[in-house]
Amino acid sequence: MLADEERQTLINRVKEMKEHEIHFINELNDREEERQRQRLQSALEDAVKMIPPVLDQKAPFSETDLALEDSFEVLGQEVAASPMDHWEDVIPERCKMKFECNELGEVTDVLWHPNGKYFFTAGNDKKIKMFELLNENYVKKCTFTGANQTVTRIDMDPETKHILGSSNDYAVRIWSIDDQRHRAAFTGHTDKVNSAKFFASGKKIASGSQDRTIKIWDIGSNRCAKTFFPGSTVLDIGTNDRYGMPLISAHFDKNVRFWDTRCDAPVNSVLLNGKVTSLFLSPDYQTVLCLSRDETLSLIDLRNYNILHIYSAEQFRTSSDSSRCVISPGGKYCAAGSADGQIFIWNIATTKLEKILYKNAHEGSAVLSLAWHPAGNMILSGDRKKTCCIWK
């Protein structure tokens, strides 16, 4: 009994030390942000002083001026009504909303609609759910059903008309977002499908499976157009229609492979130090962020396949073989969830750990999935115990 009490006391002390360390890191970063803000404010005030005075402030507006004023007013209303435009990458401060979005357990993937008004969740309740964000609240809009096992990954086509879900039932499915109708099922894998993505302008799908194959599906004909045999379990898929190789795969054997869909073998590969669980393309499509089980994230340059940066932190622990990483819409930050329920955010360019999010949120449950809001000011996260959090 005495040994158990001492052990529990030691565990509590370690927890307290960790919390103090996290608080200290966040405090340092907050102070640095405040100093930068003050320097910027001072520079703006100096710049304002240098502006020459307006000589004739009473001059009447011309018809052209009034027309311009009207046009700006209209544009302002359109922009305000459309959160699709990226504003600025902002590191969230706290958990603003917390809710259960899953009847069974793991929230395997989360996704924002490009308009920023809606978001989707998927998990081992075999469903994809769509929610609407309303000010400081959320409303469940609809549910996409048809999968027979856990939905592992979700993606939206470029026209935002369809959503796909890969599943542990060996299939990939497509639904119409407007009416939630199940449009197609792509079957042919012989084991769990860990990931799938639209590519070729939404005309095709790439899927990666536990059966060590990658399949290319033609949506028009509902058939498998090509199968690749990388020789290792595929944990995630990335597609890139704009730059370099159109297909990227993350593997159990610690490799990231780059594919030209016209060839049978990978064009190139990069070996990391652990199983690669997640891929995320940068907004300029010139780099890819990779999360691996060695508790690090790596940024690979797609122009020469060199590793540009590695991101790590003392307390960061990759939570599972399906853990996801994310890059902010402006490409300034990257983030990943940890096995202890915390979210770590790094500066992409400097690799500095900017912030650790943890208070009043996942309560120690491993964070599996992340999505950064299109406007750059919020993060959506999902964990192993039904819970989603919106950070702002």
C-alpha positions as CSV (number, residue, x, y, z in Angstrom):
1,M,0.0,0.0,0.0
2,L,2.8,2.4,0.9
3,A,4.5,1.7,-2.4
4,D,1.3,2.4,-4.3
5,E,0.8,5.7,-2.5
6,E,4.4,6.7,-3.2
7,R,3.9,5.8,-6.9
8,Q,0.7,7.9,-7.1
9,T,2.4,10.8,-5.4
10,L,5.3,10.6,-7.9
11,I,2.9,10.5,-10.8
12,N,1.0,13.5,-9.5
13,R,4.3,15.4,-9.1
14,V,5.3,14.6,-12.7
15,K,1.9,15.8,-14.0
16,E,2.3,19.0,-12.1
17,M,5.8,19.6,-13.5
18,K,4.5,19.0,-17.0
19,E,1.7,21.5,-16.5
20,H,4.1,24.1,-15.2
21,E,6.5,23.5,-18.1
22,I,3.6,23.9,-20.6
23,H,2.4,27.0,-18.9
24,F,5.9,28.4,-18.9
25,I,6.4,27.8,-22.7
26,N,3.0,29.4,-23.5
27,E,3.8,32.3,-21.3
28,L,7.1,32.9,-23.0
29,N,5.5,32.8,-26.4
30,D,2.7,35.2,-25.3
31,R,5.3,37.7,-24.1
32,E,7.2,37.5,-27.3
33,E,3.9,38.0,-29.3
34,E,3.1,41.0,-27.1
35,R,6.6,42.5,-27.7
36,Q,6.2,42.0,-31.5
37,R,2.7,43.6,-31.4
38,Q,4.1,46.6,-29.5
39,R,7.0,47.0,-32.0
40,L,4.5,46.9,-34.9
41,Q,2.2,49.4,-33.2
42,S,5.1,51.8,-32.6
43,A,6.2,51.4,-36.3
44,L,2.7,52.1,-37.5
45,E,2.5,55.2,-35.3
46,D,5.8,56.5,-36.7
47,A,4.6,55.8,-40.2
48,V,1.4,57.8,-39.6
49,K,3.4,60.8,-38.4
50,M,5.3,60.8,-41.7
51,I,2.0,61.1,-43.7
52,P,1.6,64.7,-45.1
53,P,-1.6,66.5,-44.0
54,V,-4.6,66.6,-46.5
55,L,-4.7,70.2,-47.9
56,D,-8.4,70.4,-48.7
57,Q,-10.5,68.3,-46.5
58,K,-13.7,70.1,-47.5
59,A,-13.5,69.3,-51.2
60,P,-16.8,67.8,-52.4
61,F,-16.9,64.2,-53.5
62,S,-17.0,63.7,-57.3
63,E,-19.4,61.3,-59.0
64,T,-16.5,58.9,-59.5
65,D,-15.6,59.0,-55.8
66,L,-19.3,58.2,-54.9
67,A,-19.4,55.3,-57.4
68,L,-16.2,53.9,-55.9
69,E,-17.6,54.2,-52.4
70,D,-20.7,52.3,-53.4
71,S,-18.6,49.5,-55.1
72,F,-16.4,49.1,-52.0
73,E,-19.5,48.8,-49.8
74,V,-20.8,45.9,-52.0
75,L,-17.4,44.2,-52.0
76,G,-17.2,44.5,-48.3
77,Q,-20.5,42.8,-47.8
78,E,-19.5,39.9,-50.1
79,V,-16.2,39.4,-48.3
80,A,-17.9,39.5,-44.9
81,A,-20.4,36.9,-46.0
82,S,-17.7,34.5,-47.4
83,P,-15.2,33.1,-44.9
84,M,-13.7,31.1,-47.7
85,D,-11.0,33.8,-48.1
86,H,-8.0,33.3,-46.0
87,W,-7.5,36.2,-43.5
88,E,-4.4,35.5,-41.5
89,D,-2.9,32.5,-39.7
90,V,-3.7,32.9,-36.0
91,I,-2.7,30.5,-33.2
92,P,-5.8,29.7,-31.2
93,E,-5.8,30.6,-27.6
94,R,-8.4,28.3,-26.0
95,C,-11.1,25.6,-26.5
96,K,-14.3,27.5,-27.4
97,M,-16.5,24.5,-28.0
98,K,-16.4,20.9,-26.9
99,F,-18.9,18.2,-27.8
100,E,-19.3,14.5,-28.5
101,C,-19.7,13.8,-32.2
102,N,-19.5,10.1,-32.1
103,E,-21.6,7.4,-30.5
104,L,-18.8,4.8,-30.1
105,G,-15.3,6.3,-29.7
106,E,-12.5,7.4,-32.1
107,V,-12.9,10.5,-34.2
108,T,-10.6,9.4,-37.0
109,D,-10.9,12.4,-39.2
110,V,-12.2,16.0,-39.3
111,L,-12.6,18.4,-42.2
112,W,-13.7,22.0,-42.8
113,H,-15.8,22.9,-45.8
114,P,-13.9,25.5,-47.9
115,N,-16.6,28.1,-47.1
116,G,-15.7,27.8,-43.4
117,K,-19.4,27.5,-42.4
118,Y,-19.6,23.7,-42.2
119,F,-17.4,20.9,-40.9
120,F,-17.4,17.1,-41.1
121,T,-16.4,14.4,-38.7
122,A,-15.8,10.7,-39.2
123,G,-15.1,7.8,-36.8
124,N,-15.7,4.3,-35.8
125,D,-19.5,4.8,-35.5
126,K,-19.4,4.1,-39.3
127,K,-20.7,7.6,-40.2
128,I,-19.7,10.9,-41.6
129,K,-21.5,13.8,-39.9
130,M,-21.9,17.4,-41.2
131,F,-22.2,20.3,-38.8
132,E,-22.9,24.0,-39.3
133,L,-20.9,26.6,-37.3
134,L,-23.2,29.3,-36.0
135,N,-21.3,32.1,-34.1
136,E,-20.4,30.4,-30.8
137,N,-22.4,27.3,-31.4
138,Y,-22.8,24.4,-33.8
139,V,-25.8,22.5,-35.3
140,K,-25.7,19.0,-36.7
141,K,-27.0,19.2,-40.3
142,C,-27.0,15.7,-41.6
143,T,-25.4,12.2,-41.5
144,F,-23.8,10.2,-44.4
145,T,-24.4,6.5,-43.8
146,G,-23.5,3.3,-45.7
147,A,-20.1,2.3,-44.4
148,N,-20.1,-1.1,-42.6
149,Q,-17.0,-0.4,-40.4
150,T,-14.9,2.6,-39.2
151,V,-14.6,5.5,-41.6
152,T,-10.9,6.2,-41.6
153,R,-10.5,9.2,-43.9
154,I,-12.7,11.9,-45.5
155,D,-12.1,14.2,-48.4
156,M,-14.1,16.7,-50.6
157,D,-14.0,17.1,-54.3
158,P,-12.8,20.5,-55.8
159,E,-16.4,21.5,-56.6
160,T,-17.5,20.7,-53.0
161,K,-20.4,18.6,-54.4
162,H,-19.3,15.3,-53.1
163,I,-17.6,13.8,-50.0
164,L,-15.7,10.5,-49.9
165,G,-14.9,8.2,-47.0
166,S,-12.5,5.3,-46.9
167,S,-13.4,2.5,-44.5
168,N,-12.2,-0.5,-42.7
169,D,-14.7,-2.5,-44.7
170,Y,-12.3,-2.6,-47.6
171,A,-14.2,0.1,-49.6
172,V,-14.2,3.8,-50.6
173,R,-17.6,5.5,-50.9
174,I,-18.9,8.8,-52.4
175,W,-21.9,10.7,-51.2
176,S,-23.6,13.9,-52.6
177,I,-23.4,16.6,-50.0
178,D,-26.7,18.3,-51.0
179,D,-28.9,15.3,-50.5
180,Q,-26.6,12.8,-48.6
181,R,-27.3,10.2,-51.2
182,H,-24.8,7.4,-51.6
183,R,-23.4,7.7,-55.2
184,A,-20.8,5.0,-55.6
185,A,-18.7,2.4,-53.7
186,F,-15.3,1.3,-54.9
187,T,-14.4,-2.2,-53.8
188,G,-11.3,-4.2,-54.7
189,H,-9.0,-3.9,-51.7
190,T,-8.5,-7.0,-49.7
191,D,-8.0,-5.3,-46.3
192,K,-8.8,-2.1,-44.5
193,V,-8.6,1.1,-46.5
194,N,-6.6,3.6,-44.4
195,S,-6.9,6.6,-46.6
196,A,-8.4,8.0,-49.9
197,K,-8.2,11.3,-51.7
198,F,-9.8,12.9,-54.8
199,F,-7.3,13.9,-57.5
200,A,-7.2,14.7,-61.2
201,S,-9.6,17.6,-60.7
202,G,-12.0,15.3,-58.9
203,K,-12.3,12.8,-61.7
204,K,-10.3,10.1,-59.9
205,I,-9.7,8.7,-56.4
206,A,-6.5,7.4,-55.0
207,S,-6.8,4.9,-52.1
208,G,-4.2,3.2,-49.8
209,S,-4.8,0.1,-47.9
210,Q,-3.6,-2.3,-45.3
211,D,-3.2,-4.8,-48.1
212,R,-0.1,-3.0,-49.3
213,T,-1.6,-1.6,-52.5
214,I,-2.5,1.8,-53.8
215,K,-5.5,1.9,-56.2
216,I,-6.5,4.6,-58.7
217,W,-10.3,4.6,-59.3
218,D,-12.0,6.3,-62.3
219,I,-15.2,7.9,-61.0
220,G,-16.8,8.1,-64.4
221,S,-16.7,4.3,-64.9
222,N,-16.6,3.2,-61.3
223,R,-13.6,1.0,-62.0
224,C,-10.1,0.5,-60.8
225,A,-7.8,2.1,-63.4
226,K,-4.5,1.1,-61.9
227,T,-3.0,-0.7,-58.9
228,F,0.5,0.0,-57.4
229,F,2.4,-2.5,-55.3
230,P,4.6,-0.5,-52.9
231,G,5.3,-3.6,-50.7
232,S,4.3,-1.9,-47.5
233,T,1.1,-1.0,-45.7
234,V,-0.2,2.4,-46.8
235,L,-1.1,4.6,-43.8
236,D,-2.0,7.8,-45.7
237,I,-2.3,9.2,-49.2
238,G,-1.6,12.7,-50.6
239,T,-2.6,14.0,-54.0
240,N,-1.0,17.0,-55.8
241,D,-2.5,18.1,-59.1
242,R,-0.4,21.3,-59.2
243,Y,3.2,20.5,-58.7
244,G,5.6,17.6,-59.0
245,M,4.4,14.0,-58.6
246,P,0.6,13.8,-58.5
247,L,0.5,11.0,-55.9
248,I,2.3,10.7,-52.5
249,S,2.0,7.8,-50.1
250,A,3.0,7.3,-46.4
251,H,4.0,3.8,-45.3
252,F,4.5,1.4,-42.4
253,D,8.1,0.8,-43.6
254,K,9.0,4.5,-42.7
255,N,9.1,5.6,-46.4
256,V,7.3,8.4,-48.2
257,R,6.9,7.4,-51.8
258,F,6.3,9.7,-54.8
259,W,4.4,8.3,-57.8
260,D,3.9,9.3,-61.4
261,T,0.6,7.5,-62.2
262,R,2.0,6.6,-65.6
263,C,4.7,4.4,-64.1
264,D,4.5,1.2,-62.1
265,A,7.2,2.0,-59.6
266,P,7.7,5.1,-57.4
267,V,9.7,7.9,-59.0
268,N,11.4,8.6,-55.6
269,S,11.2,7.9,-51.9
270,V,12.3,9.5,-48.7
271,L,13.1,7.3,-45.7
272,L,12.2,8.7,-42.3
273,N,12.9,7.4,-38.8
274,G,9.5,5.9,-38.0
275,K,6.2,4.7,-39.5
276,V,4.7,7.6,-41.5
277,T,1.1,8.2,-40.3
278,S,0.1,11.4,-42.1
279,L,0.7,13.6,-45.1
280,F,-0.3,17.2,-45.6
281,L,0.5,19.4,-48.6
282,S,1.5,23.0,-48.0
283,P,-0.7,25.7,-49.5
284,D,1.8,26.4,-52.3
285,Y,2.0,22.7,-53.1
286,Q,5.8,22.7,-53.0
287,T,6.3,20.9,-49.7
288,V,4.7,18.0,-47.8
289,L,4.5,17.7,-44.1
290,C,4.9,14.1,-42.7
291,L,4.1,12.9,-39.2
292,S,5.9,9.8,-38.0
293,R,6.0,7.4,-35.0
294,D,9.4,8.6,-34.0
295,E,7.6,11.6,-32.4
296,T,8.6,14.1,-35.1
297,L,7.2,15.9,-38.1
298,S,9.3,16.4,-41.3
299,L,8.8,18.9,-44.1
300,I,9.9,17.5,-47.5
301,D,10.7,19.8,-50.5
302,L,8.9,18.4,-53.5
303,R,11.4,20.0,-55.9
304,N,14.4,18.0,-54.8
305,Y,13.0,15.5,-52.1
306,N,15.2,17.0,-49.4
307,I,14.0,17.3,-45.8
308,L,13.8,21.0,-45.1
309,H,12.9,21.0,-41.4
310,I,12.1,18.6,-38.5
311,Y,9.7,19.6,-35.8
312,S,9.7,18.0,-32.3
313,A,9.0,18.7,-28.7
314,E,10.0,17.0,-25.4
315,Q,6.4,16.0,-24.5
316,F,5.1,15.3,-28.0
317,R,4.1,11.7,-28.6
318,T,2.4,10.6,-31.9
319,S,-0.8,9.1,-30.7
320,S,-1.4,6.2,-33.3
321,D,-0.7,4.9,-36.8
322,S,-3.7,7.0,-37.9
323,S,-2.7,10.3,-36.3
324,R,-3.0,13.4,-38.5
325,C,-0.9,16.5,-39.0
326,V,-2.0,19.8,-40.5
327,I,-0.5,23.1,-42.0
328,S,-2.3,26.4,-41.5
329,P,-3.9,27.9,-44.6
330,G,-1.2,30.6,-45.0
331,G,1.6,28.1,-44.5
332,K,2.9,29.8,-41.4
333,Y,2.3,27.1,-38.8
334,C,2.0,23.3,-38.5
335,A,0.3,21.3,-35.8
336,A,-0.2,17.7,-34.6
337,G,-2.1,16.1,-31.7
338,S,-0.3,14.2,-29.0
339,A,-1.1,10.9,-27.2
340,D,-1.8,12.8,-24.0
341,G,-4.5,15.0,-25.4
342,Q,-2.4,18.1,-26.2
343,I,-2.0,19.9,-29.5
344,F,1.4,21.2,-30.4
345,I,1.9,24.1,-32.8
346,W,5.2,24.9,-34.5
347,N,6.4,27.8,-36.7
348,I,7.0,26.3,-40.2
349,A,10.0,28.5,-41.1
350,T,11.8,28.5,-37.7
351,T,10.7,25.1,-36.3
352,K,10.0,27.0,-33.0
353,L,7.4,25.4,-30.8
354,E,4.9,28.3,-30.6
355,K,2.1,26.9,-28.4
356,I,0.7,23.9,-26.7
357,L,-3.1,23.7,-26.5
358,Y,-4.5,21.5,-23.7
359,K,-6.8,23.2,-21.2
360,N,-10.4,22.2,-20.8
361,A,-10.5,20.0,-23.9
362,H,-9.5,16.4,-24.6
363,E,-8.7,15.6,-20.9
364,G,-5.8,13.3,-21.6
365,S,-7.4,11.4,-24.5
366,A,-5.2,11.0,-27.6
367,V,-5.8,13.6,-30.3
368,L,-6.1,11.7,-33.6
369,S,-7.4,14.3,-36.1
370,L,-6.9,18.0,-36.9
371,A,-8.2,20.6,-39.4
372,W,-7.3,24.3,-39.6
373,H,-10.2,26.6,-40.5
374,P,-9.9,28.1,-44.1
375,A,-9.8,31.6,-42.6
376,G,-6.8,30.6,-40.5
377,N,-8.2,31.5,-37.1
378,M,-9.6,28.2,-35.7
379,I,-8.6,24.6,-35.3
380,L,-10.9,21.6,-35.2
381,S,-9.6,18.5,-33.3
382,G,-11.0,15.0,-32.7
383,D,-9.8,12.5,-30.1
384,R,-10.1,8.8,-29.2
385,K,-13.1,9.2,-26.9
386,K,-15.9,10.7,-29.0
387,T,-14.9,14.3,-28.5
388,C,-14.4,17.2,-30.9
389,C,-13.0,20.6,-29.9
390,I,-13.0,23.9,-31.7
391,W,-10.1,26.1,-30.7
392,K,-10.1,29.8,-31.3
